C-alpha cells in the first residue's frame, strides 16, 4: 500500500501561449452561452462559496475558499451542469436552433417533444454524472440508460433509478463500462452523453466540459474580481479540472492561478502521464479501487489531457486517507467557519492542502508551489454525501486514517 503523496511539477505550464492547446471552448463568449442556458432552469441558484478564514489562519495562508456543489439543483453534486448543457446543445443542433434561444422550458414543451420524438440518452458513470443525465432526460420526457462499474454504491444506483433511468451494473471498472455503454448506444440508436473523449468522439464531451464552466464563472462573480493564487482541482477523466483551468487561464493569462491536479493513487492517469512526460496520455489499469469513486477513472479524456499537459502546474497522486481527512476537516470547522458536507471525491483537495502545509515531509513542494502566508487558495467540493454510509464511517469511525508522519 502506498502511504506517500507523490507529485510531479510541470515545467512547461508557464511557457509560450502560442504553442499551447486552445482553450477557446471556455472563452468569455462561450461561457456566457453556458451560463445563460443554466440560468433558465427553475432549479438554478448560484452555489455557495465559503470563506474558511479560521482554517486559512490555522494553515498559515491568506485565504481558503470552498465552492460547495452539494447545493447544485438538489442533486448533491456538480455533474448535472455538464450533462444538461450537452443535451441542450445536441437538441439545439437537431432542431436547427441556437442554444441561446433554447430554454429548458421550451425543450420540455409538447411541440418540441413532438418534433424530437423518442430519444434515448446513454452514459456510463460512478454515480453523479449518470444521475445528472438521467435527471435531464426525465425533465425532457426522454429515456436514459446508465451503465455503472462493478462495486457501485447502492445509494447512487437508487438515486439514478429514481430519475427513471434503466441501470446496468457491470462486472468491470469504469473505463470498460464506458465502452459497454458506447456499444449499447450504437446498437440501440442511442445518444452517448459521456464526460470523457476519445478518437472520433469529442463534440459531446466538449459540450459537457463547457457546462462545467458555470462553476468557475460563478466563482469569479462571487470573488468580485479577486483572483485566487492557487486552485486545487480533483480529476477523474479530467473534464472538470481542465475546464476550470482553462477558464482561469483565459481570465488571468500569465497571471492565472497556480493550478494543481489531484488524483487517487490507484487511478492516477494524469500523474502517470505527467511523470512519463512524453506529451501523450497514459492509462492506469486494474480495479482502480479507491474511496473516491467519482475519480476512479484510468484513462484521461484526450481533450483534458492536452490542456493539463500545457497549463497544469503540478500533479498529485494521493492515498485515500488524504480524501478522508479532507472530509473530516470540512465537516468539523474551526471557529465560526461554515460546515461543508463534502464526499470523498469532493474533499481530496482540502485534505491535500492541509497535509502539504502541516507535514514537514512536503516543505520542498510547498516552496516550489509558492504556498505561503500570501496564498489565496480555491478548492471546489464537487459533491456532498452521495454515499451516506461511507460518509458516516469516515466521520464516526475514522476510516482511512493518516499514517504516522515519520512513515510518510
N, C-alpha and C positions, 0 to 999 in steps of 0.2 A: 504493500500500500504506500502510495506517495503521500508523504506528510508535508512536503515543502511546496510553497508557492513558487512557481517558475515564471520567468519573464524574458522577453526579448525586446530590445528597443529597435525602432525603425529609423535608420539614419536618413532615408530618402524622403521622409514625410514632409520635410521643410524645404524641399528642392524647388526647382523652376516650375511654375504653374503651367507653362506652355507644354510641358511633356507629360502632364498628369491626365488621368482619366477624367472625362467630362462629368460635371455634377449639375448640368443644366436641368436635369429631371426634377431638381428641387430648387430651381430658380425662383425668385420672388413672384413672377407671373404664374408659374405652375402652382406654387404653394397657395396663392390667392384662390385659384380654382378649387383646390382641395378643401381649403378651409370653408369656402363658400358652400360647397356641397354638404359638408358635415353640419354646418350651421342650420341647414334646412331640416334636420332631424328634430322631431319633437323632443327626443331624449337628450339632445345636445346641451351640455354645460361644460364650461372650462373646468378641468380638474384642478385640485389644489396644488399649489407649490409651497411647501412648508419650509420655513426658515428655522433650521435647528441651531440656534445661537449657542445654547449651552453645550451641545455636542461639539460644535466647532471650537469653542473655548477649551474644552477638555482635551481635544486632539491637537490643539496648537495651530489652528488655521483661522483665516478671517471669516469664512462663510462655508456652510454646508446647506445646500438646498436639495430638497427631495420632492420631485414631481410624483404625485400619488395617483396612479392609474387604476386603483381599485374602485374609483368612483365613475369609471367610464361606462356610460349608457346602461348602468345597472347590471353589467356583465362581469364586473370584478377583474377586468383586465383590458389591456390596450388594443388587442388584436383586431377587434371589430372595425377599427379605423381603416385598416388596410383592406380587409375583405370587402367591406361595404363600398369603398371607393372603386376598387377593381371591378366589382359587379356593376356599379353605376357607369363606369367608363365602357365596359363591354356592351351594356344595353344602349348607351348613347350612340355607339358606332352602329349597332344593329338597327336602331331607329333612325339613323341619319341626323342626329341632333347634337348640338354642343353640350358638354357637361354643365356649363354654366346656366343653361336653360332647362336643365333636367333636375327637378327637385325629387326628393324621395316620395313625397305625397303624389306627385304626378306618376311616378313609376308604379305606385300602388293602385292607380285608378283602373276601373274596369276597361276603359278604352285602350289603355296601353297594354293591359294584360291580354286583351283580345288580339292586339297586333303581334305580341310576342309569342303567344301560345304557351304550351307547357315546356318548361326548361328544367334541366337537372344540373345543379352545381355540385362538382365533385372535388374533394380535397383529402389530404392526409394531415394528421395533427397529433400533438401530445395533449391537446385539450383546448387551449384558449383560441387558437386560430379557427379550429373547426367549429367551436361554439359561435364565433362571430359570423362565419359564413352561413351556418345553419340559421342563425337569427335573421340575417339579411334576407335569406331565401324565404323564410316563413313570412317576414313582413311583406314580401312581394307576392305571396301566394304561389311560390315555386317550391320545388323539391331540392333537398340536399342529401348527398351520400358522403359519409365521412369514414375514412379508414384510420385506425389508431394502432400504434405499435403494441407489441407484447408488453404486459405489465402495466398498462394504462390504469390510472386510478379510477375506481368505480364512481366517485363523485363527479369526475369530469365526464365520464361516459354518460351518466344520467343527465347532467346539465345539457349535453348535446342532444340527447333523445328528447328532452323536454321542449326543445326548439323544433321538434317534428322531423328531425333527420333520421335517416337509416344509418346505423352504425355497424361497421365491421371491425372487430378487434383481431388483428393478425397475429401470427406466431413469429413475427420478425421485428427488427428495430425500425426506427423512424424512416431511414433512407429507403429501406426495402418497401416499407408501407407506402411511401410516395410513389414508387414505381408501380406498385399494385393499383393504387388509385388512378394513376395515369392510364394504365392498361384498361381499367374498368371504364374510364371516361371515353376512351377511343372505341371500345366495343359497344357502348350504350349511347353513343351520340351525346355524351355529357360535356359540360364545360369545366375544364380543370382550372381551379382557382387556388393556386399554390404559392406560398410565400417564399419559394426558392426558385432559382432559374437554372437552366441547363441549355445545351446547344439546341437551337431552334425553339426554345420556349423562354422568351424574355419579355414579351409585351405585358402580359398579365402580372408577372412578378414585379415589373417596374411600376405598374399602377398601384400594386399593393404597397410598395415602398413609398410611393408618393403619398399614400393615405396616412402613413405614419408621421409625415411632416407636420400634420396638425399639432402634434405634441410639442415639437420644437417651436412652432410659431406661437403657441400659447405661452411657452416659457419666455420667449423673447418679449412678448407683450407684458407678461407679469413682472419681468425684471426691469421694465421701463428703460431699456437701452443699456443696462448694466451687463457687461459681458463676463461670463464665467472665465476663470483662468484654466480650469481643468474640467473635463467631463469623463466620467467612468460609465461605460456602456457594456452591458452584457450581450453576448452573442450566441445564437444557436447557428442558423444558417447565415446570419449576419445582416439580414434585410433591415431590421430596426436600427441596429447600431450605426450602419453606414449611412442610412438616411439622415440621422441626427448629425453625424459628422459632416455630411455634405451640406446640410442646411447652415450650420455654423461656419463652415469654410466659405460659403457664399457670402455670409453676413460679415465675417471678420477678416477675410483674406489672409494675409500674412500674420495678422494679429489674432487669428482664430484661437480658440482654447486648445490646450494640450488634450488630445483625445486618447483614451485608454480603452482597449477592448478586453473584456473579461470573460473567461470560459470555464466550464468544469474540466477537471484534469482528465476525465475519461472520454471527453468529447471535444477536445481542444484543436479542431481542424485549422482555425486561424493561427493559433500559436504555432502549430506544427508547420504550417505553410510559411510563416514568417521566419521560423527557425531554419528551415531548409534554404530559404532565401534565393530561390531561382526564378522568382517572379510568377510562379504558377500556383494554383490552388492544389492542396493535397488533402486527401481524406483520412479520417480515423475510422477504423473498422471495429467489429466486435459488438458486444452487447450495449456499449455506451451507457453503462449503469451509473446513474447519479441521482441525487435527490432533486436536482434542478431539471425536472422533466421537460420544461419548455425550452431548455438549452441543449437537450440530448440529441444532437444532430452531428453526424460525422462528415458531411460533405458541404463545403461552402457554396452558397449562392454565387454563381460566377460573376454576376454584376457587382455584388457586395465585395467579393474578394479584390477586384480591381480597385475599388475605392479604398478599401482598407490598406492595400499594399501601397497606395500613393499618398494617403492622408493620415492614417492612424499612427500615433507616435509610439505606442507600446502595446504589447500583447501579453496578457497574464493567463496562466493556467492554474486553476485553484481547486484544491480538495474541497469536499463537501462541507467541512467544518467552517470554511470561510462564509458560505451562504448561511448556515445555521446561526453563526454568530451575528451576521447582519440582521437576520430576522429577530433575534433577541434584543439587539441594540435598538432597533426601530420600535419594537413593541414595549420597551421599558425606557421611556425618555428621561432625560436629565432635566431637573428643574421644571420650568413651565414650557419646555419644548412639547410640541404636539406628538401624540402617539400615532405611529404609522403601522397599519397591518399590512405586512409585506410577505408574500410567499417566497419559496426558496429560489425561484428564478428571478424574482424582483429585488432580492436583498443582497445579492452577492457583491455588488459594487460597494455598498455601505460596509459590509464585512471586510472587504479588501482594504478600503481606506483606513479603517480602524487599526488593522494589523500592520499596515505599512508605517503608520505614524506612531505606533506604540512599541513595536518589536525592534530591538537593536539589529537583528539579522537583515533588516531591509533598509538600513541607513543609506547604503550606496545608491539604490534605485530611487529612493526618496529625493536624494540630492540631484540625481540625473533628471528626474521629472520636475525639479524645482518646486517641490511641495514644501511650503514654509508658512510663516505667520501671515503672509500676504495673500495666500491662495484662497480663491473663491471657487468651491467645488460643487458641481451639479451631478446628482445621480437621479435616475428615473426608476422608480419602483413600478415595474410593468404589470404586476399582478398583486391581488390581495390573497386571502387564504383560500385559494382554489382547491386545495386539498386540506380540508379542515382537520382531518385526523392527524396527518403529518405535522401540520402547523402546531397543533396542541402538543404533540410529542416533543417537538423542538423546544417549546416554551416550558412545558411541565417537567419533562424528563431529561432535558439537556442532551438530546441525541446529537451525535456528531460534534463532540466536544473538541476544543482546541488542545493539541498536544502540548507537552511541556516546552518552554521556549528553547531550552538547550538541545531539543531534538529536532528543531526546525532548521 
